[in-house]
Amino acid sequence: MTTFALLTMPLESELAWAEHDARLQIIHSYVTAQTEREATAARWEAVAYDRANPTASSLVAELDAHDYQPAAA
């Protein structure tokens, strides 16, 4: 007899939390960047995030609210 595993969809609250966590990780990468190159990489991640999530508020705009200053080494 063949058995099938049921696929379960994550709850809407789990999806929202995952999205929130992803945004925080990108912001953290940008704010704690040690070099301009790291800050630019985080910014490109934000651009990719915004393109993948057009209905969400702009993450690039949120990064623009932060003045990039290299973190103290």
Summary of the structure (lengths in Angstrom):
residues: 73
radius of gyration: 16.9
end to end distance: 61.6
largest distance: 62.5
contacts: 152
relative contact order: 0.16
helix: 59%
strand: 0%
